[in-house]
């Protein structure tokens, strides 16, 4: 992917407020790269150490953690719960309630 892709994705990610989530696909589309959700996932999984990016606010399609049962997913869930995001009994987040809308909320 071109360097512009990473710049756009990370700039958008920096705007994602606490207590709100988005999906890899939605973030790719907002960045101008629809259908590049896997590239977003790859980018976020290879962030440089010390880069303050709220990676934990990006979910798989349907509001699921991308690697359920892993240490990574446990950490992601903890960070989201600390921001007030709730999970249902099957481990999903209601994207209608917590999703990042174009209106800023």
C-alpha positions as CSV (number, residue, x, y, z in Angstrom):
1,X,0.0,0.0,0.0
2,X,1.2,3.5,-0.6
3,X,2.4,5.6,2.3
4,X,-0.6,7.8,1.9
5,X,-2.8,4.8,3.0
6,X,-1.0,4.6,6.4
7,X,-1.1,8.3,6.9
8,X,-4.9,8.5,6.2
9,X,-5.7,5.5,8.4
10,X,-3.7,6.7,11.3
11,X,-5.0,10.3,11.0
12,X,-8.6,9.0,11.1
13,X,-7.8,6.6,14.0
14,X,-6.5,9.6,16.0
15,X,-9.9,11.2,15.6
16,X,-11.8,8.2,16.9
17,X,-13.1,9.3,20.3
18,X,-13.0,7.2,23.5
19,X,-16.1,5.0,23.9
20,X,-16.6,4.7,20.1
21,X,-15.6,1.9,17.8
22,X,-15.3,1.3,14.1
23,X,-14.5,-1.8,12.0
24,X,-11.5,-2.4,9.8
25,X,-13.7,-2.1,6.7
26,X,-15.3,1.1,7.8
27,X,-11.9,2.7,8.6
28,X,-10.5,1.6,5.2
29,X,-13.6,3.2,3.5
30,X,-13.3,6.4,5.5
31,X,-9.6,6.6,4.4
32,X,-10.6,6.3,0.8
33,X,-9.6,2.7,0.3
34,X,-12.8,0.7,0.3
35,X,-12.4,-3.1,0.4
36,X,-9.0,-2.8,2.1
37,X,-9.9,-3.9,5.6
38,X,-7.2,-6.5,5.7
39,X,-4.6,-3.8,5.0
40,X,-5.9,-1.8,7.9
41,X,-5.6,-4.9,10.1
42,X,-2.0,-5.5,8.9
43,X,-1.1,-1.8,9.5
44,X,-2.5,-1.8,13.0
45,X,-0.9,-5.1,13.9
46,X,2.5,-3.7,12.9
47,X,2.4,-0.3,14.6
48,X,5.8,0.9,15.9
49,X,6.3,0.6,19.6
50,X,5.4,3.8,21.4
51,X,3.0,5.1,18.8
52,X,-0.1,6.3,20.6
53,X,-2.8,5.1,18.4
54,X,-6.2,3.8,19.7
55,X,-5.9,0.5,17.8
56,X,-8.2,-1.2,20.4
57,X,-11.2,0.8,19.0
58,X,-11.1,-1.1,15.7
59,X,-13.1,-4.3,15.5
60,X,-13.9,-7.0,13.1
61,X,-17.1,-7.0,11.0
62,X,-20.2,-7.2,13.1
63,X,-18.6,-5.8,16.2
64,X,-16.4,-8.7,17.2
65,X,-12.9,-8.7,18.5
66,X,-10.6,-10.0,15.8
67,X,-8.8,-12.6,17.8
68,X,-11.2,-13.9,20.4
69,X,-9.6,-15.9,23.2
70,X,-6.1,-14.4,22.7
71,X,-4.1,-12.2,25.0
72,X,-4.5,-9.4,22.4
73,X,-8.3,-9.7,22.5
74,X,-8.4,-9.8,26.3
75,X,-6.4,-6.6,26.4
76,X,-8.5,-5.0,23.7
77,X,-11.7,-5.9,25.6
78,X,-10.3,-4.5,28.9
79,X,-9.4,-1.2,27.2
80,X,-12.8,-0.9,25.6
81,X,-14.6,-1.7,28.8
82,X,-12.6,0.9,30.6
83,X,-14.0,3.4,28.1
84,X,-17.5,2.3,28.9
85,X,-18.1,0.1,25.9
86,X,-20.3,-2.9,26.7
87,X,-20.2,-6.4,25.2
88,X,-23.2,-8.6,24.9
89,X,-23.3,-12.2,26.1
90,X,-21.8,-13.5,22.9
91,X,-18.9,-11.1,23.1
92,X,-20.1,-8.6,20.5
93,X,-20.4,-4.8,20.6
94,X,-23.5,-3.1,19.4
95,X,-22.2,-1.0,16.5
96,X,-25.4,1.0,16.4
97,X,-24.8,2.1,20.0
98,X,-21.0,2.5,20.0
99,X,-20.2,2.9,16.4
100,X,-18.4,6.0,15.2
101,X,-20.8,8.1,13.1
102,X,-20.1,10.9,10.7
103,X,-21.7,13.3,13.1
104,X,-18.8,12.9,15.4
105,X,-20.6,10.7,18.0
